[in-house]
Amino acid sequence: MSASALKPARRWPRYLAGGIALLLLLLIGSVFALRAALESGRFTPRIKAEIEAATGYRASIGRIGLALGLVPKLELRDVTLGAPGADKPGLEAPRLAATVSLLSLLSGGIEVPSVEAEGIKLHLDPALWALPATERPARDAPATSAAPRQASAMPHIGRVSLRDAHIILAGGRDIEIPGLTIRNISATSASDLAAEWRFKGIAFTLTGTAGPLFGFAPGTLPPLGALTLKAGAGDLGWLLPGLRLEALELVAPPDGEARLTGAFTRAGSTARLEANLGPVGKLPYGFTGPLPMEARLTSGDASVTLSGAVARPQALADGQFDLTMDVPDAAALAGFPGLPRGLRGTARLEWRDPQSISLPRFQLTSPALAATAALTLGLAGRPNLTGQIEFTRLDLDALSPAPAPAPSPARPAPAAPAAGDGRIIPDIALPVAALNALDAELRLAISGVTSRNLPQAALQTNLRLSNGALTLAPFNLTIPAGRIAGQVTVNAAANPAQFGLRLRSDGVGLDLAALSGALDGLGLRGRGEIAADLRGAGATTRAIAASLDGDLGLALVNARLEQGTAMEALGALLALLSPASQRLGAVELRCLALAFGATQGVAQSRALFMDSAIGQISGQAAINLRDESLNGRLDTNLRVLGVGLRAPVNLGGTLAAPRIGVAAGAALGQTAMGLLGDTLTGRIATEPLGNLLGGAGRNAEADCAEPLRIARLGADGAAPAPRAAPEAAPEAPRQGTPALPSPVQDMLRGLGGILGGGRR
């Protein structure tokens, strides 16, 4: 064979190598061209259109990048997805990245070593994901069911990782997800799960197995392995002030019974939770029940136990549980409120469907408390609570923590500054926001209420709560002193919350002698009629007082003033007018009328009048409830031991430290002139003391009528006993004093009146 014939056969390796090199060159060139096209944004509109056509949502992609190599990485920046017309996207993804193995593509498989996402924000507000009917993608059902894909043809993902993600709930609460990892996602083996997230400052972790995640039937869940959920220590003050979670763990095996354990602390007390939740891991796979459950919460010797079963767990229907409570020693639960010593409780909880849960039997008993209730909670739409609650024993002193005894110092300690800010109105926060959580229609009956300052009390009312507006009406309070009826309203939906109070004592009023505490210290005896129509708004008691509007009145008829705070104030007033005056004994009160009208926290007196056996006091006063400052003036027309005391008295200071003052010259001048006029006319010697009160001939019943009507807020009531009229006989001349002609006497009487001795 000639050399020329063999020469072409020897050249084919060169041609093959050249062809392969050309293919590689074309492949590399195509990859670089694809990279350039992606990064230039040439394919971005098409990718965006494909996403919108498949989902119906509006999408945007900021930038697409491709990192070359045997395992190229595709990266998308600033991806958003959301409903058309929404004010912001429902999904925000600053970075999405995925790697794909080229060797697996050449061998006919799909292997994705990693999928990464950073900084994702997923908003769960339904308004951001609501699609109009015209925007929903059409999904035509295939004529024949597609043949299942073989496991070898399905992709394999080595790792899916999520970092620094946030899930924003509909109410604005944020679930932080520092990291989530799923490894070995395929159609042939289970995947390993590891996730951590934070909610309200508490860290949660989830570990376990699931899968295979590819290849299971559509509409079903993949098989789940053993899962362990743990929660770390954190603050639960949003549930109960001062409550803290120490630990919580849920272990849920795929076939066995799930177990929940945890610990909570508050004010030094620790409560431990142990619960058996039954085979909850079977529920996703058609387990029909019944599903038994039992939970026990203990702290020291105290315990709360809940046991029962759900007959139809798939529908969460036909549940019945019994609850028992035993608190032999309240000290073990010092950090948990409302649990008195020796408390026993039983209850039955049941429901036919998840829309309505009933508490047909509920009973609490202890030496300080006895209560029963029958309640139904409706969950269809807005939660609604109906039923009745009755207390037959309520010892407020026993339920209140006893004050710790003050240690006695070994030697006298220097005087400490007074605690507090010197104000009478306490600054107490009123947490009424919980009223927005549900609606309610309840009948409340409370009897056997006792305390140090209230020996016996009872309350009956109907509670109506709708959209944050609470009404207690009719509000009937019965105490040993009498009965008070009215209405209480709270509107927690307003900002700030609004409060209203309308009260009026029944019949002839309250027996002041039957009251105890601060009112008893006043030294008032008799029956007092109270009336109130007040409105205010704010988050604290002081804020409500600073915005107060309305009227408040107190009316007393035929009462008596004995030793007490009010008598001390009257004695100080007499000492100011006449330093030589003696201490008074009991003083009969024909009437006492106090009424104040408030406007934006400033209370102005509308009636301030007292008619007594020693004379009359009237005047005006203003109280600024914002700073509790006091300002006013009293006009006195008194007579003690034949001496007329007539002078204006100024009021100042604060409610906690009131001050009274008078111009000494004016007081002495009016008193002296009144005494001179009485002496010259012979009235002190010839008239009884009763006829000298407030000027001769004054009618106490007529003087009291209008102030009493104002103090009763316009209502009618009892009138004081009329004062005995003076005798009509002519005045007898004083012995040893020459009788003056009648015109002279009349002139002197007039002079005395002008100078302060007559009617003011």
Disulfide bonds with the S-S distance in Angstrom:
Cys591-Cys704 1.96
